[in-house]
């Protein structure tokens, strides 16, 4: 059983400091694992979102290249939304 040797109080935050206990390599590694999991999760989310956006843009491009439309339709701001709403799959 470990006993706190000092208590630091700063504003509204209190920190217990453990005396006589040196953290080993494995304890430090275990304390970094949640941070590593968070970073890997965020990277995974970014990669998946980028892939989803690329697929959506590719679908719109395919619709544009295979459809016969007047030139004014290509500059219409709602054209991409129209293509997404009227998919024929």
N, C-alpha and C positions, 0 to 999 in steps of 0.2 A: 504494500500500500504506500502511495506517495503522498506527501503532505506539502501543501503550498507553503513556501517560505516567505513570499512577499506578495503583496497585493498593491498594484498601481491603480490609482483612480485618476482619470483625466476627463473632466467635464461630466458626461453621462455614460462614460465607458469604463468598465473595470476589467483589468487583465490579471489573471493569476499567473504567476511565474513559478515553475516547478524547480525545486532545488535538487541538486545532486544527480540529475538525470540528463545524460547526454544522448541526444538522438542519434541512432545509428543510421547507416546507409539505407536499410530497408524501411525504416520509419519515414525518412525523408522521401524516399521513392513512393511509398504508399500515400503520402500527403500530396504528391504531385499528380497522382493518377486521375482524380476528378477533373483537374484543370486540363489534363491531356485529353480526356474523354470529351470535355466541352469543346475544345478547339477542333478535334476531329469531327465532331458532330456538326459544328458550324461550317467547316470546309465541305463536308458532304452535302449539306443543304445548298450551299452556293453552287456547287457543281451540278446538282440535280436541277436547280432552277435555271441555270444557263442552258442546259440541254433541252429543257422544256421550251424556253424562249426560242431556241434555234429551230426546234421542230415546228413551232407555230409560224415563224417567219418563212420556213421552207414551204409549209402548206399554202401560205398566202402567195408566195412566189410561183408555186406550181399552178395555182388557180389563175394568176395573172397571165402566165405564159400559155395556158391551154384554152383560154376563153377569148372569144372575139367580142371586144367592147369598143365603144368610141373613145378617142383619146381623152376626152373630158372626164371619163369615169376614173381614170388613173390618178387624177389630182384631187378627187373628192375626198375630204377627210374621213367620211364615214364608210369608205369603200372596204377597208379591211374588216370593219365590224360587219358589214353586209356579207362579206365572204364567209366569215365565221358562222353567221346565223343561218346561211343557206347552203351548208355543206351537203353534198350528195354522196353519202357513204353507204 
